[in-house]
Amino acid sequence: ATPAHASLRPPNPRLRNRATQPRPPAPSVPRPAPRAPHLHRRARPHVSHSNRAIRLRRAAP
């Protein structure tokens, strides 16, 4: 499974024991919901990229 040159390289210490470390405990307090989700919309909701729409947008002042 391991390539032949894998024994020559030292193992990556970051990857070695990532799964063995215990996970941090989950916060007992639930995170607060965002205050006004309707205000968090994008400035331009959707921009069509058809050639016709691009031409119309370029022609618009």
C-alpha positions as CSV (number, residue, x, y, z in Angstrom):
1,A,0.0,0.0,0.0
2,T,2.8,2.4,0.9
3,P,5.1,3.5,-2.0
4,A,8.7,2.3,-1.9
5,H,10.1,5.8,-1.2
6,A,7.8,6.3,1.8
7,S,10.3,4.7,4.2
8,L,13.0,7.2,3.2
9,R,10.9,10.2,4.2
10,P,10.1,11.0,7.8
11,P,6.4,10.9,8.6
12,N,4.6,14.2,8.6
13,P,4.1,15.1,12.3
14,R,1.0,17.1,11.5
15,L,-0.8,14.2,9.8
16,R,0.5,11.4,12.0
17,N,-1.8,11.6,15.1
18,R,-4.6,13.9,14.1
19,A,-7.3,11.2,14.7
20,T,-5.8,10.1,18.0
21,Q,-6.2,13.4,19.6
22,P,-9.4,13.9,21.5
23,R,-11.9,16.3,20.1
24,P,-12.6,19.5,22.1
25,P,-15.9,19.3,24.0
26,A,-18.8,20.9,22.2
27,P,-20.0,24.2,23.7
28,S,-23.0,23.5,26.0
29,V,-24.6,26.9,25.2
30,P,-26.1,26.9,21.7
31,R,-24.9,29.7,19.4
32,P,-27.3,32.6,19.1
33,A,-29.2,32.9,15.8
34,P,-28.4,35.8,13.5
35,R,-30.5,38.8,14.4
36,A,-32.0,39.7,11.0
37,P,-31.3,37.0,8.4
38,H,-33.4,38.9,5.8
39,L,-30.9,41.8,6.0
40,H,-27.9,39.5,5.2
41,R,-28.9,39.1,1.5
42,R,-26.4,39.9,-1.2
43,A,-26.4,43.3,-2.9
44,R,-27.0,41.8,-6.3
45,P,-29.0,38.6,-5.7
46,H,-28.3,37.0,-9.1
47,V,-26.6,38.2,-12.3
48,S,-27.4,36.4,-15.5
49,H,-24.4,35.5,-17.7
50,S,-26.2,34.9,-20.9
51,N,-24.8,36.8,-23.9
52,R,-28.1,38.7,-24.3
53,A,-28.0,39.8,-20.7
54,I,-24.4,40.9,-20.9
55,R,-25.1,42.9,-24.0
56,L,-28.2,44.5,-22.4
57,R,-26.2,45.4,-19.3
58,R,-23.4,46.9,-21.4
59,A,-26.0,49.0,-23.3
60,A,-27.7,50.2,-20.1
61,P,-26.4,53.5,-18.9
